[in-house]
Amino acid sequence: MAEESQNEAAPRQARSKVAEAFMSVPADEASTCPEPATARLTWHGSNETAGEKIEYSCTAAHLDVRADTGRLVGKMFSLTYVALGEDGSASPSRPVTFCYNGGPGCASVPINFGGMGPRRVRTDGVSHLAYPIEVEDNPYTLLRESDLVFLDALGTGFSSLAADADTSKVFGVDGDADAFCRAITTWLEENGRWTSPVYLFGESYGTVRNAVLMRLLGERDVKVAGVTMLSAIFDWVQTLEGEDLYHLGMTPTYAATAHYFGKVGAGEGADKWFDRALEFTDDVLAPALLKGDRLDPEKEADIAWRYAELIGLPAEHIRRNHLRVTLDDFRRGVLADDGRVCGRLDTRFSSEAPSSLQTSSEWFAGEDAADDAVESSWTMAFRDFLHRELGYKAPARYISSNYEQVGVNWNWSHREPGKMDSTGCPNVATDIATAMRRNPRMKLAILGGRYDAATPYWNVMHDVSAQFLGDALKERLEWHRYGCGHMAYVDEPTLRQMSADMEAFYNKQ
């Protein structure tokens, strides 16, 4: 939101009743959240990090999100990990990275206990996790490179809204970035870390937040050293079925998935097959979709046959749909002969197909084996950590996902820099380009996976290429493509490679 959108002038009658559903705090009080809790802990390396050790403090607390007038808007839950020197103190010159997931409407546990924090729940390939929940010192933690602050968006996790908060201004592209900007500056002030290099690490919608934040923080005199975009999405039009960018972006992911399940590409490597699909998307499918019904029927039939060879669905089915395959169609179809459906966040995961009576497409879109396999284990491990190791007296419920109240009420309007009016379908790649041109020393890393059908890799490549960054800025930008899905850290080989890539990224001058 704009800098003044949190001020006292916001009309009281505009306040959404959604706020009543959350744990709220009085606008004039700050004492209703649990007391902060801190513990001193030790991280021990293992495998390739054998012998390495980090003494660190971990603090669970709430950060005030206040308007410029001082009015309390909300209290954002944070879990902070700070490496300690031999004297037991923090280093003011060490990088600090602010981390979060997306949604909108998701808390930060997945990126924390999933793979970037010092503790991690062990995963089991593409299998659902079972009891006992195995938690280990994470050999690939980002704490090795930077202090870490995991933040829960307002309305998620343990984060609370002030009782009189105007949720229409908090739950939105610009309002969300504004709230995080205010929370980050609060943390820097309370911890005396104004000279620490500031990094951002966002996943999924968290990359939309990153894009706006990296510009907004600069406008408010907080210099950003580096930004990591994991499983990124920048132009929201790609999420809309029927849009050409939607169908183009999905195609390489469909091809990778069909190849993974052995439906196509026998004898070809996974990366080579994905590259082949990228080339088909750019050179064959894109011009065909742009022609619509002006495409010659014989040409359409030929492309449908080539498309079928890539993604494993029948050519005639693809032709009847005029080369436009939806994600639900693909998920139901690619494993239909096996009586299964593939996942969305990570299409390598699969489950038994739903009953033929369960026909709701909206319901099916939310059914995801990739999420079911790991999410509850992460949250339970996180709650156990707070209880046993920090002694944090947390509320009974942790809102890991709040699509019903946050997501469905999200304000997608965004005022892109350099444009006069707001748009209802944001493209925050413009924010990224603006931030990099203003701060050409900032580093940017974009990470993605072949099996991510939530934020497909092709779309991100397209969005950034359309910004026409100069050669000097392109040198500050690096791309990493992995053999994983949306939550890359689920895949241990990917997590290992990500750790090495992040080490190089943070060390890059």
C-alpha positions as CSV (number, residue, x, y, z in Angstrom):
1,M,0.0,0.0,0.0
2,A,1.0,3.6,-0.4
3,E,2.9,5.1,2.6
4,E,-0.2,7.0,3.8
5,S,-2.7,4.1,3.4
6,Q,-2.2,3.0,7.0
7,N,-2.9,6.4,8.5
8,E,-5.7,7.5,10.7
9,A,-7.6,9.0,7.7
10,A,-8.7,5.6,6.5
11,P,-12.5,5.6,6.8
12,R,-13.7,3.5,9.8
13,Q,-16.7,2.2,7.9
14,A,-14.4,0.7,5.3
15,R,-13.0,-1.7,7.8
16,S,-13.7,-5.3,6.7
17,K,-15.5,-7.6,9.1
18,V,-12.9,-10.2,8.2
19,A,-10.8,-8.8,11.0
20,E,-13.2,-10.1,13.5
21,A,-12.3,-13.7,12.6
22,F,-8.6,-13.3,13.7
23,M,-6.9,-13.1,17.0
24,S,-6.9,-9.3,17.4
25,V,-5.2,-6.9,19.6
26,P,-6.6,-3.6,20.8
27,A,-5.4,-0.7,18.7
28,D,-4.0,1.1,21.8
29,E,-2.4,-1.9,23.5
30,A,0.6,-4.1,22.9
31,S,0.3,-6.5,25.7
32,T,-2.1,-9.2,24.4
33,C,0.5,-11.2,22.5
34,P,2.6,-13.8,24.2
35,E,5.8,-12.7,25.8
36,P,9.0,-13.1,23.7
37,A,11.0,-16.2,24.4
38,T,14.7,-16.8,23.6
39,A,17.0,-19.8,23.8
40,R,20.7,-20.3,23.0
41,L,21.1,-23.4,20.8
42,T,23.8,-25.2,18.8
43,W,23.7,-26.3,15.2
44,H,25.9,-29.2,14.3
45,G,26.8,-29.9,10.7
46,S,26.6,-33.4,9.1
47,N,27.5,-35.1,5.9
48,E,29.4,-32.6,3.8
49,T,29.3,-30.0,6.6
50,A,30.8,-32.4,9.2
51,G,32.7,-30.7,11.9
52,E,31.0,-27.3,11.4
53,K,29.2,-25.8,14.4
54,I,27.2,-22.6,14.9
55,E,26.1,-21.3,18.3
56,Y,23.0,-19.3,17.8
57,S,20.1,-17.6,19.6
58,C,16.5,-18.2,18.6
59,T,13.8,-15.7,19.6
60,A,10.0,-16.0,19.1
61,A,8.4,-12.6,19.3
62,H,5.9,-10.2,17.7
63,L,6.9,-7.1,15.7
64,D,4.8,-4.0,15.8
65,V,3.4,-2.9,12.4
66,R,2.5,0.7,12.9
67,A,1.2,3.5,10.7
68,D,3.2,6.7,10.3
69,T,0.9,8.2,12.9
70,G,1.9,5.5,15.4
71,R,-1.4,3.7,15.3
72,L,-1.0,-0.1,15.7
73,V,-2.1,-2.0,12.5
74,G,-1.0,-5.4,13.7
75,K,1.6,-7.5,15.3
76,M,3.7,-9.7,13.0
77,F,5.1,-13.0,14.4
78,S,8.8,-13.5,13.9
79,L,11.1,-16.4,14.6
80,T,14.7,-15.1,14.5
81,Y,17.9,-17.1,14.3
82,V,21.1,-15.1,15.0
83,A,24.6,-16.7,14.9
84,L,26.7,-15.8,17.9
85,G,30.4,-15.1,18.1
86,E,32.9,-16.6,20.6
87,D,31.9,-13.8,23.0
88,G,28.2,-14.8,22.7
89,S,27.2,-11.6,20.8
90,A,25.8,-11.1,17.4
91,S,27.8,-9.5,14.6
92,P,26.3,-6.2,13.4
93,S,28.0,-6.7,10.0
94,R,26.6,-10.2,9.3
95,P,23.9,-10.4,6.7
96,V,20.3,-10.7,7.9
97,T,17.7,-12.4,5.6
98,F,14.0,-11.9,6.0
99,C,12.1,-15.1,4.9
100,Y,8.5,-15.9,4.1
101,N,6.2,-18.1,2.1
102,G,3.3,-16.9,0.0
103,G,-0.3,-17.8,-0.7
104,P,-1.5,-15.1,-0.2
105,G,-2.6,-16.4,3.1
106,C,0.3,-18.7,4.1
107,A,2.6,-18.6,7.1
108,S,6.3,-19.1,7.0
109,V,6.7,-22.6,8.6
110,P,7.4,-24.5,5.2
111,I,10.4,-22.4,4.3
112,N,11.7,-22.6,7.8
113,F,11.2,-26.2,9.0
114,G,11.0,-27.4,5.4
115,G,14.5,-26.5,4.5
116,M,16.1,-23.1,5.1
117,G,16.1,-22.9,9.0
118,P,18.6,-24.6,11.2
119,R,16.1,-27.4,12.0
120,R,14.5,-29.4,9.2
121,V,11.9,-32.2,9.0
122,R,13.4,-35.1,7.1
123,T,11.6,-35.9,3.9
124,D,11.2,-39.2,2.1
125,G,11.4,-38.6,-1.6
126,V,7.9,-38.2,-3.0
127,S,6.3,-40.3,-0.3
128,H,3.9,-39.0,2.4
129,L,5.6,-38.6,5.7
130,A,4.6,-40.8,8.6
131,Y,5.3,-41.0,12.4
132,P,7.7,-40.5,14.0
133,I,8.3,-37.0,12.6
134,E,12.1,-36.9,12.2
135,V,13.7,-33.5,12.9
136,E,17.4,-33.0,12.2
137,D,20.0,-30.2,12.4
138,N,19.7,-29.0,8.8
139,P,23.1,-29.5,7.0
140,Y,21.9,-27.1,4.3
141,T,20.6,-24.3,6.4
142,L,20.9,-20.7,5.2
143,L,22.0,-19.8,8.7
144,R,25.5,-20.7,7.5
145,E,25.5,-17.6,5.3
146,S,23.2,-15.2,7.2
147,D,21.1,-14.5,10.3
148,L,17.5,-15.4,9.5
149,V,14.1,-13.8,10.4
150,F,11.0,-15.8,9.4
151,L,7.9,-13.7,9.3
152,D,4.2,-14.6,9.2
153,A,2.0,-12.3,7.2
154,L,-0.7,-10.5,9.1
155,G,-3.7,-12.8,9.4
156,T,-1.6,-16.0,9.3
157,G,0.5,-18.0,11.8
158,F,0.5,-16.2,15.1
159,S,0.3,-12.8,13.5
160,S,-2.6,-10.6,14.7
161,L,-4.4,-7.6,13.4
162,A,-5.4,-4.6,15.5
163,A,-9.1,-4.7,16.3
164,D,-9.8,-1.6,14.2
165,A,-7.5,-2.6,11.3
166,D,-8.8,-2.0,7.8
167,T,-8.2,-5.4,6.3
168,S,-9.0,-4.1,2.8
169,K,-5.8,-2.1,3.0
170,V,-3.7,-4.9,4.7
171,F,-4.8,-7.8,2.5
172,G,-3.5,-6.8,-0.9
173,V,-0.4,-6.5,-3.1
174,D,0.6,-3.1,-2.0
175,G,-0.8,-3.2,1.6
176,D,1.0,-6.5,2.3
177,A,4.4,-5.1,1.1
178,D,3.8,-2.0,3.2
179,A,3.2,-4.1,6.3
180,F,6.3,-6.2,5.7
181,C,8.4,-3.1,5.1
182,R,7.3,-1.7,8.5
183,A,7.9,-5.0,10.3
184,I,11.4,-5.2,8.8
185,T,12.4,-1.7,9.8
186,T,11.0,-2.5,13.3
187,W,13.2,-5.5,13.5
188,L,16.3,-3.6,12.3
189,E,15.7,-0.9,14.9
190,E,14.9,-3.2,17.8
191,N,18.0,-5.4,17.1
192,G,20.4,-2.5,16.2
193,R,21.2,-4.0,12.8
194,W,21.0,-1.0,10.5
195,T,24.4,-1.7,9.0
196,S,23.8,-5.4,8.4
197,P,23.5,-6.3,4.7
198,V,19.7,-6.8,4.2
199,Y,18.5,-9.8,2.1
200,L,15.1,-11.0,1.2
201,F,14.1,-14.6,0.6
202,G,10.6,-15.3,-0.7
203,E,8.8,-18.3,-2.0
204,S,5.7,-18.4,-4.3
205,Y,3.5,-15.3,-3.6
206,G,6.5,-14.3,-1.4
207,T,8.3,-13.5,-4.7
208,V,5.5,-11.0,-5.5
209,R,6.1,-9.6,-2.0
210,N,9.8,-9.5,-2.7
211,A,9.4,-7.6,-6.0
212,V,7.4,-4.8,-4.4
213,L,9.5,-4.8,-1.2
214,M,12.8,-4.6,-3.0
215,R,11.5,-1.3,-4.5
216,L,9.6,-0.1,-1.5
217,L,12.5,-0.6,1.0
218,G,14.8,1.3,-1.3
219,E,12.2,4.2,-1.4
220,R,12.2,4.2,2.4
221,D,16.1,4.3,2.6
222,V,16.7,0.6,3.4
223,K,19.4,-0.6,1.0
224,V,18.8,-4.2,-0.1
225,A,21.9,-6.3,-0.8
226,G,20.3,-9.3,-2.4
227,V,17.0,-11.0,-3.2
228,T,16.2,-14.7,-3.7
229,M,13.1,-15.6,-5.6
230,L,12.2,-19.3,-5.0
231,S,9.4,-20.7,-7.2
232,A,8.6,-17.2,-8.6
233,I,5.5,-15.6,-10.1
234,F,5.6,-12.0,-11.3
235,D,2.8,-11.5,-13.9
236,W,-0.5,-12.7,-12.4
237,V,-2.1,-13.0,-15.8
238,Q,-0.3,-16.4,-16.2
239,T,-2.7,-17.9,-13.5
240,L,-5.8,-17.3,-15.6
241,E,-7.0,-20.2,-17.7
242,G,-7.6,-19.2,-21.2
243,E,-4.8,-16.7,-21.3
244,D,-2.0,-17.7,-23.7
245,L,0.7,-17.1,-21.1
246,Y,-1.1,-19.7,-18.8
247,H,-1.0,-22.4,-21.5
248,L,2.5,-21.6,-22.6
249,G,3.9,-21.6,-19.1
250,M,2.3,-25.0,-18.2
251,T,3.6,-26.8,-21.3
252,P,7.2,-27.5,-20.2
253,T,6.0,-28.6,-16.7
254,Y,3.5,-31.0,-18.3
255,A,6.3,-32.4,-20.4
256,A,8.7,-32.8,-17.4
257,T,5.9,-34.6,-15.5
258,A,4.9,-37.0,-18.2
259,H,8.6,-37.8,-18.7
260,Y,9.0,-38.4,-14.9
261,F,6.2,-40.9,-14.9
262,G,7.6,-42.7,-18.0
263,K,4.8,-41.7,-20.3
264,V,7.1,-40.0,-22.9
265,G,10.7,-39.5,-23.8
266,A,12.1,-43.0,-23.1
267,G,15.9,-42.8,-23.1
268,E,16.2,-39.0,-22.9
269,G,17.5,-37.1,-19.9
270,A,15.1,-35.0,-17.8
271,D,16.9,-31.7,-18.5
272,K,17.2,-32.4,-22.2
273,W,13.4,-33.2,-22.4
274,F,12.6,-30.0,-20.5
275,D,14.8,-28.0,-22.8
276,R,13.0,-29.6,-25.8
277,A,9.7,-28.6,-24.3
278,L,10.9,-25.0,-23.8
279,E,11.9,-24.8,-27.4
280,F,8.6,-26.2,-28.6
281,T,6.8,-23.7,-26.4
282,D,8.7,-20.7,-27.8
283,D,8.9,-21.7,-31.4
284,V,5.9,-23.8,-32.2
285,L,3.1,-23.4,-29.6
286,A,3.3,-19.6,-28.9
287,P,2.7,-18.5,-32.5
288,A,0.0,-21.2,-32.9
289,L,-1.9,-20.0,-29.9
290,L,-1.6,-16.4,-31.0
291,K,-3.4,-17.2,-34.3
292,G,-6.5,-18.7,-32.6
293,D,-9.0,-19.9,-35.2
294,R,-6.9,-18.4,-37.9
295,L,-4.5,-21.4,-37.5
296,D,-4.8,-23.8,-40.5
297,P,-6.6,-27.0,-39.3
298,E,-4.0,-29.3,-40.7
299,K,-1.3,-27.3,-39.0
300,E,-3.2,-27.5,-35.7
301,A,-3.5,-31.3,-36.1
302,D,0.3,-31.5,-36.7
303,I,1.1,-29.4,-33.6
304,A,-1.4,-31.4,-31.5
305,W,0.5,-34.6,-32.5
306,R,3.8,-33.0,-31.5
307,Y,2.3,-31.7,-28.3
308,A,1.0,-35.2,-27.4
309,E,4.5,-36.6,-27.9
310,L,5.7,-34.2,-25.3
311,I,3.1,-34.4,-22.6
312,G,1.5,-37.9,-22.9
313,L,-2.1,-36.9,-23.5
314,P,-4.0,-38.1,-26.7
315,A,-3.4,-35.9,-29.7
316,E,-7.1,-35.8,-30.6
317,H,-8.0,-34.6,-27.2
318,I,-5.4,-31.8,-27.5
319,R,-6.7,-30.9,-31.0
320,R,-10.3,-30.8,-29.8
321,N,-9.2,-28.3,-27.2
322,H,-7.4,-26.2,-29.8
323,L,-3.9,-26.8,-28.2
324,R,-5.1,-25.4,-24.8
325,V,-4.7,-27.9,-22.0
326,T,-5.7,-26.9,-18.5
327,L,-3.8,-28.0,-15.4
328,D,-6.8,-29.9,-14.0
329,D,-7.2,-31.7,-17.3
330,F,-3.5,-32.7,-17.3
331,R,-3.5,-33.8,-13.6
332,R,-6.5,-36.0,-14.2
333,G,-5.3,-37.4,-17.5
334,V,-1.6,-38.1,-17.3
335,L,-2.0,-41.0,-14.8
336,A,-5.6,-41.9,-15.7
337,D,-4.6,-45.4,-16.8
338,D,-3.1,-45.9,-13.3
339,G,-6.2,-44.7,-11.4
340,R,-4.2,-41.8,-10.0
341,V,-3.8,-38.0,-10.2
342,C,-0.5,-36.1,-10.0
343,G,0.1,-33.2,-7.7
344,R,0.2,-29.4,-8.4
345,L,2.9,-27.9,-6.2
346,D,5.2,-30.8,-7.1
347,T,3.8,-32.9,-9.9
348,R,6.0,-35.9,-9.0
349,F,3.7,-36.6,-6.1
350,S,0.6,-38.5,-6.8
351,S,-2.5,-40.0,-5.0
352,E,-5.5,-42.1,-5.8
353,A,-7.9,-40.4,-8.1
354,P,-11.0,-38.9,-6.4
355,S,-14.4,-40.4,-6.7
356,S,-16.3,-39.8,-10.0
357,L,-18.9,-38.0,-7.9
358,Q,-16.4,-35.4,-6.7
359,T,-16.8,-33.2,-9.8
360,S,-16.0,-29.7,-8.4
361,S,-13.1,-28.3,-10.3
362,E,-12.5,-25.7,-7.5
363,W,-12.3,-28.5,-4.9
364,F,-10.0,-30.6,-7.1
365,A,-7.6,-27.7,-7.7
366,G,-7.0,-27.6,-3.9
367,E,-6.4,-31.3,-3.5
368,D,-2.7,-31.8,-3.7
369,A,-0.6,-34.8,-2.7
370,A,2.5,-32.7,-2.6
371,D,1.0,-30.5,0.1
372,D,-0.7,-33.4,2.0
373,A,2.6,-35.3,2.2
374,V,4.6,-32.7,4.3
375,E,2.6,-29.7,5.5
376,S,1.2,-31.1,8.8
377,S,4.6,-32.6,9.8
378,W,6.3,-29.3,9.4
379,T,3.8,-27.4,11.5
380,M,3.8,-30.0,14.3
381,A,7.6,-30.0,14.4
382,F,7.6,-26.2,14.6
383,R,5.0,-26.2,17.4
384,D,7.1,-28.8,19.3
385,F,10.2,-26.7,18.9
386,L,8.5,-23.6,20.3
387,H,7.1,-25.5,23.2
388,R,10.1,-27.7,24.2
389,E,13.1,-25.6,23.3
390,L,11.9,-22.0,23.6
391,G,9.2,-22.4,26.2
392,Y,7.0,-20.1,24.1
393,K,3.5,-19.9,25.4
394,A,1.8,-19.8,22.0
395,P,-1.9,-19.6,21.2
396,A,-3.7,-23.0,20.6
397,R,-4.0,-22.5,16.8
398,Y,-1.3,-21.7,14.3
399,I,-3.0,-20.6,11.0
400,S,-0.6,-22.2,8.5
401,S,-3.0,-21.4,5.6
402,N,-5.8,-18.8,5.6
403,Y,-7.1,-18.7,2.1
404,E,-10.7,-18.5,3.3
405,Q,-10.3,-15.1,5.0
406,V,-7.0,-13.7,3.5
407,G,-6.7,-15.2,0.0
408,V,-10.3,-14.7,-1.1
409,N,-10.4,-11.1,0.2
410,W,-7.1,-10.2,-1.4
411,N,-6.9,-6.8,-3.2
412,W,-5.0,-7.5,-6.4
413,S,-4.8,-3.8,-7.4
414,H,-1.2,-2.7,-7.8
415,R,0.3,0.6,-8.9
416,E,3.3,-0.3,-11.0
417,P,6.1,2.2,-10.9
418,G,6.1,4.6,-13.8
419,K,2.4,4.1,-14.6
420,M,-0.4,6.5,-13.8
421,D,-3.1,4.1,-12.8
422,S,-3.4,0.9,-10.8
423,T,-4.0,-2.5,-12.4
424,G,-6.1,-5.3,-11.1
425,C,-3.9,-8.0,-12.5
426,P,-0.4,-7.1,-11.3
427,N,2.9,-7.6,-13.1
428,V,5.6,-6.9,-10.5
429,A,8.5,-7.6,-12.9
430,T,8.3,-3.9,-13.4
431,D,9.0,-3.3,-9.7
432,I,12.0,-5.7,-10.0
433,A,13.5,-3.8,-13.0
434,T,12.9,-0.5,-11.3
435,A,14.6,-1.6,-8.0
436,M,17.6,-3.0,-9.9
437,R,18.1,0.1,-12.0
438,R,18.0,2.3,-8.9
439,N,20.3,0.0,-7.0
440,P,22.6,-1.7,-9.6
441,R,24.8,-3.3,-6.9
442,M,21.8,-5.4,-5.7
443,K,22.0,-9.2,-6.4
444,L,19.1,-11.2,-7.6
445,A,18.8,-15.0,-7.7
446,I,15.8,-16.8,-9.3
447,L,15.3,-20.4,-8.4
448,G,12.8,-22.8,-9.8
449,G,11.9,-26.4,-10.6
450,R,10.8,-28.5,-13.6
451,Y,7.9,-30.0,-11.7
452,D,6.3,-26.8,-10.4
453,A,2.8,-26.4,-11.8
454,A,1.9,-23.6,-9.4
455,T,4.6,-21.1,-10.6
456,P,5.9,-22.5,-13.9
457,Y,9.5,-21.8,-14.8
458,W,8.8,-20.7,-18.4
459,N,6.6,-17.8,-17.2
460,V,9.3,-16.4,-15.0
461,M,11.8,-16.5,-17.9
462,H,9.4,-14.7,-20.1
463,D,8.5,-12.0,-17.5
464,V,12.1,-11.1,-16.8
465,S,13.1,-11.1,-20.4
466,A,10.4,-8.6,-21.2
467,Q,12.1,-6.1,-18.9
468,F,15.1,-5.7,-21.3
469,L,17.6,-5.3,-18.6
470,G,21.0,-4.0,-19.7
471,D,24.1,-6.3,-19.7
472,A,25.5,-4.8,-16.4
473,L,22.2,-5.6,-14.6
474,K,22.0,-9.0,-16.1
475,E,25.4,-9.8,-14.5
476,R,23.7,-9.2,-11.1
477,L,21.0,-11.7,-12.0
478,E,21.4,-15.5,-11.8
479,W,19.2,-18.4,-12.7
480,H,19.0,-21.8,-11.1
481,R,16.8,-24.6,-12.4
482,Y,16.4,-27.8,-10.4
483,G,14.8,-31.2,-10.6
484,C,12.1,-30.4,-8.0
485,G,8.7,-28.9,-7.6
486,H,7.4,-25.7,-5.9
487,M,8.7,-26.4,-2.4
488,A,12.2,-27.1,-3.7
489,Y,13.6,-28.0,-0.2
490,V,11.4,-31.1,-0.1
491,D,13.8,-32.7,-2.6
492,E,17.1,-33.3,-0.7
493,P,19.4,-33.4,-3.8
494,T,17.9,-30.0,-4.8
495,L,18.3,-28.7,-1.2
496,R,22.0,-29.7,-1.3
497,Q,22.6,-27.9,-4.6
498,M,20.6,-24.8,-3.4
499,S,22.8,-24.6,-0.4
500,A,25.9,-24.5,-2.6
501,D,24.3,-21.9,-4.9
502,M,23.3,-19.7,-1.9
503,E,26.8,-19.9,-0.5
504,A,28.1,-18.6,-3.8
505,F,25.4,-16.0,-4.1
506,Y,26.0,-14.5,-0.6
507,N,29.7,-14.5,-1.2
508,K,29.4,-12.7,-4.6
509,Q,30.6,-9.1,-4.3
